[in-house]
């Protein structure tokens, strides 16, 4: 088969350090808490309209940081493949990194936030919104936090000595100084690109699902899927993000050959279990279950055509609830 070329997508990986200003308790899984607090803080930060103004009929929504990042309306008829969507996937992903429940005063809460393509243009708004959400308080009791530092993953830049304490490698650079409340430099986006050739052949891969993964087929969530079904979900997410947040010029909607090639890859081991969690929906004013599967699967077959797809999905996640941090993957390759 001809190598299927995925569209190019840029991203930034940010790492936020928030210092607790009093002793507090928070949930172990903070994906929903962080996303919800971020949305409220972002809207309060940028909205200039009178109270009660609905985003869907606001005259400013086309240029508003909140609607571009959080209330992502679909205003034009999308391609047939994306038919029926009323909103586009949000162009960011929260990745909670610690599962602490107790934060004594002075303790650091930290998490990663991935900005995708067009969302990178709103970096100052994003940082200020996180600053504001800490100031306004997190959790039911609104515990206050101070935004100490924001780091940015910059693999092509050298790190200054002592620039990033407690960061595991020297590709992280401080981009925001909380003491001075200042953004320090304009970061370089990291490109996700399709390779022109598959230089290495792989016939064995371990796919690890690190956070609850929600794959829905025929309106039902399941962990009984084959590789072709998984490939389809990965492609759909990538093409959705590319269509709504890039210039679209290199999107190839003809990926049937790649799905056919997926039939030649077998899931030889399946070690998955279902894990439920609940979140409170402010819109629906009720608790909602957001379960998904965690674990790993072993893949065997001709995996070379899927190298780019798997690499993209490690960054962009797969399945529903990705903005909360669900559907996070880690891939272990084995060379022939």
C-alpha positions in Angstrom: 0.0 0.0 0.0 1.0 3.6 -0.4 2.1 5.2 2.8 -0.8 7.2 4.2 0.3 10.7 5.1 -1.2 12.4 8.1 -1.7 16.2 8.2 0.9 18.2 10.0 -0.2 19.4 13.5 1.8 21.7 15.8 1.6 21.5 19.6 3.0 22.9 22.8 3.4 21.0 26.0 3.3 23.3 29.1 3.9 22.3 32.7 2.2 24.3 35.4 3.4 24.5 39.0 0.7 25.9 41.4 1.7 26.5 45.1 -1.0 25.8 47.7 -1.7 28.9 49.8 -3.4 26.9 52.6 -3.8 23.3 53.6 -6.3 21.7 51.3 -7.8 18.5 50.0 -8.5 17.8 46.3 -9.6 14.7 44.3 -6.9 12.3 43.3 -7.9 12.5 39.6 -8.0 16.2 38.7 -8.7 16.2 35.0 -12.3 17.3 35.3 -11.6 19.8 38.1 -8.8 21.5 36.1 -10.7 21.7 32.9 -13.8 23.1 34.5 -11.9 25.7 36.6 -9.9 26.7 33.5 -13.0 27.2 31.4 -14.6 29.4 34.1 -11.4 31.4 34.6 -10.9 31.9 30.9 -14.4 33.2 30.3 -14.1 35.6 33.2 -10.8 36.7 31.9 -11.8 37.6 28.3 -15.6 38.1 28.2 -16.5 41.8 27.9 -20.2 41.3 27.3 -23.0 41.9 29.8 -23.9 39.1 32.3 -26.2 36.5 30.7 -24.9 36.9 27.2 -24.9 33.5 25.4 -21.8 32.6 23.5 -23.7 31.1 20.5 -25.2 34.5 19.5 -22.4 36.8 20.7 -21.1 39.2 18.1 -17.5 38.7 19.3 -17.4 35.0 19.3 -15.4 34.6 16.1 -12.5 36.4 17.6 -12.9 35.4 21.3 -10.3 33.3 23.0 -12.9 31.6 25.1 -15.1 30.4 22.2 -12.0 29.5 20.1 -10.7 27.3 22.9 -13.7 26.2 25.0 -17.0 26.8 23.3 -16.0 25.4 19.9 -19.0 25.9 17.7 -19.2 24.4 14.2 -20.5 27.2 12.1 -20.0 25.7 8.6 -21.0 22.4 7.2 -18.0 20.1 7.8 -16.9 17.3 5.4 -19.1 14.2 5.1 -16.7 12.3 7.4 -17.5 14.8 10.2 -21.2 15.3 9.4 -23.5 15.9 12.3 -21.0 17.6 14.7 -22.3 20.7 16.5 -18.9 21.4 18.1 -15.3 20.6 17.3 -12.9 18.9 19.7 -11.3 21.4 22.1 -7.8 22.1 21.0 -6.1 21.4 24.4 -5.5 18.4 26.7 -5.0 18.5 30.4 -2.7 15.8 31.8 -2.8 15.7 35.6 0.6 14.4 36.8 0.1 13.8 40.5 -2.6 11.9 42.3 -2.1 13.6 45.7 -5.2 14.3 47.7 -3.6 16.5 50.4 -1.7 19.7 49.8 -0.1 21.3 52.8 0.6 25.0 52.6 3.5 25.5 50.2 3.0 22.2 48.4 3.1 22.1 44.6 0.3 20.9 42.5 1.5 20.3 38.9 0.0 19.2 35.6 0.7 19.4 31.9 -1.4 21.2 29.4 -1.1 20.5 25.7 -2.1 23.3 23.3 -2.9 22.1 19.7 -2.3 24.2 16.6 -4.4 27.4 16.6 -4.7 27.2 20.4 -1.0 28.1 20.6 -1.8 31.6 19.5 -3.7 32.1 22.7 -0.8 31.2 25.0 -0.9 34.4 27.1 -4.6 34.0 27.7 -4.1 30.4 28.7 -1.3 31.2 31.2 -3.3 34.1 32.7 -6.5 31.9 33.0 -4.5 29.3 34.9 -3.2 32.1 37.2 -6.7 33.3 37.7 -8.2 29.8 38.4 -5.5 29.4 41.1 -6.4 32.8 42.6 -10.1 32.0 42.5 -9.5 28.7 44.2 -9.8 25.0 43.3 -12.2 22.4 44.5 -15.5 22.7 46.3 -14.0 24.8 49.1 -12.1 27.1 46.6 -8.6 26.5 47.9 -6.3 29.3 46.6 -3.1 28.5 44.7 -0.4 30.8 43.3 1.0 30.1 39.9 4.7 29.8 40.6 6.2 28.7 37.3 5.2 27.5 33.9 7.6 25.4 31.9 7.5 24.6 28.2 9.0 21.5 26.5 11.5 22.8 23.9 13.5 19.9 22.6 15.5 22.1 20.2 16.6 24.6 22.7 19.4 24.5 25.3 18.5 24.9 29.0 20.1 27.5 31.1 21.7 26.3 34.3 19.2 26.0 37.2 16.4 27.1 34.9 14.1 24.2 35.6 14.3 22.7 39.1 12.7 19.3 39.6 12.2 18.8 35.8 13.4 15.4 34.7 15.4 16.5 31.6 17.0 19.6 30.1 14.4 20.1 27.4 12.1 22.0 29.8 12.4 25.8 30.0 10.7 28.2 32.3 8.4 30.3 30.2 6.6 32.1 33.0 8.0 33.6 36.2 5.3 33.8 38.9 7.4 36.2 41.1 7.5 38.8 38.3 4.2 37.7 36.7 6.0 37.7 33.4 6.1 35.5 30.2 9.8 35.1 29.5 9.9 34.1 25.8 7.9 33.0 22.8 8.2 29.2 22.5 8.7 27.2 19.4 5.8 24.8 18.6 6.6 21.2 18.2 5.5 19.7 14.8 3.8 16.4 14.4 4.6 15.3 10.9 4.2 12.2 8.7 7.5 10.7 7.8 8.1 10.3 4.0 9.3 6.8 4.4 9.2 4.1 7.2 12.9 3.5 7.7 12.3 1.0 10.5 10.0 -2.0 10.3 8.1 -3.1 13.4 6.1 -6.3 13.9 5.5 -6.1 17.6 4.2 -3.2 19.7 2.9 -2.9 23.3 0.2 -0.3 23.6 -0.4 1.0 27.1 -3.5 2.9 28.0 -2.5 5.0 31.0 -5.8 6.7 31.7 -9.4 5.7 31.2 -10.0 5.3 27.5 -13.5 5.7 26.2 -14.1 4.1 22.7 -17.7 4.1 21.5 -18.9 2.0 18.7 -22.6 1.8 17.7 -23.4 4.2 20.6 -21.9 1.8 23.2 -18.7 2.0 25.1 -16.6 -1.1 24.8 -13.1 -2.5 25.4 -13.8 -5.3 22.9 -12.3 -3.9 19.7 -9.9 -5.0 17.0 -7.0 -3.0 15.7 -8.9 -1.7 12.7 -11.5 -0.2 15.1 -8.8 1.4 17.1 -7.1 2.8 14.0 -10.3 4.4 12.9 -10.8 6.2 16.2 -7.2 7.5 16.1 -7.5 8.7 12.5 -10.8 10.4 13.3 -9.4 12.4 16.2 -6.4 13.5 14.2 -8.4 14.6 11.2 -10.9 16.4 13.3 -8.2 18.5 15.0 -6.5 19.1 11.7 -9.7 20.2 10.0 -10.8 22.6 12.6 -7.4 24.0 13.8 -5.0 23.9 10.9 -5.0 25.3 7.3 -6.4 21.9 6.1 -4.4 21.9 2.9 -2.7 18.5 3.5 -5.7 16.6 4.9 -6.2 13.3 3.1 -9.7 12.0 3.7 -9.0 8.7 1.7 -7.6 6.4 4.4 -9.5 3.2 3.5 -6.3 1.5 2.5 -4.9 2.1 5.9 -7.9 0.6 7.5 -7.5 -2.5 5.2 -3.9 -2.7 6.3 -5.0 -2.7 9.9 -6.8 -6.0 9.3 -3.3 -7.6 9.0 -2.4 -6.6 12.6 -3.6 -8.8 15.4 -4.1 -8.1 19.1 -2.3 -11.1 20.6 -2.6 -10.1 24.2 -5.3 -8.0 25.9 -4.8 -7.0 29.5 -7.6 -4.4 30.0 -9.9 -3.6 32.9 -12.7 -1.1 33.3 -12.4 1.7 35.8 -15.2 4.1 36.6 -15.0 7.6 37.9 -17.5 10.4 38.4 -17.4 14.1 37.6 -19.9 16.8 38.3 -21.4 18.5 35.3 -22.1 22.2 35.9 -24.2 22.3 32.7 -26.4 19.3 33.7 -26.2 20.0 37.4 -25.6 16.3 38.2 -22.8 13.7 38.7 -21.9 11.8 35.6 -20.0 8.5 35.2 -17.0 8.7 33.0 -15.5 5.2 33.0 -13.1 3.7 30.6 -10.5 0.9 30.2 -7.0 0.9 31.5 -4.2 -1.6 30.7 -2.3 -2.8 27.7 -2.6 -4.7 24.5 0.1 -6.4 22.4 0.0 -5.9 18.6 1.7 -8.2 16.0 1.8 -7.8 12.3 3.0 -5.3 9.7 3.0 -2.2 11.9 5.2 0.0 9.7 2.2 1.9 8.1 1.0 2.9 11.6 4.2 4.3 13.0 3.0 7.9 12.5 -0.5 7.3 13.6 0.7 5.8 16.9 3.2 8.7 17.4 0.5 11.3 16.9 -1.9 9.5 19.2 0.7 9.4 22.0 0.5 13.2 22.0 -3.2 13.8 21.1 -4.8 10.8 23.0 -7.6 8.8 21.7 -11.3 8.4 22.4 -13.8 10.6 24.3 -12.8 12.9 27.2 -9.3 13.7 25.9 -9.5 17.2 27.2 -9.8 15.8 30.7 -6.6 13.7 30.1 -8.5 10.5 29.2 -7.2 8.2 26.5 -3.5 8.8 27.2 -1.2 6.2 25.4 2.3 5.0 25.7 3.8 2.9 23.0 6.7 0.4 23.3 8.2 -0.6 19.9 10.3 -3.7 19.1 12.6 -3.7 16.1 12.6 -6.6 13.7 
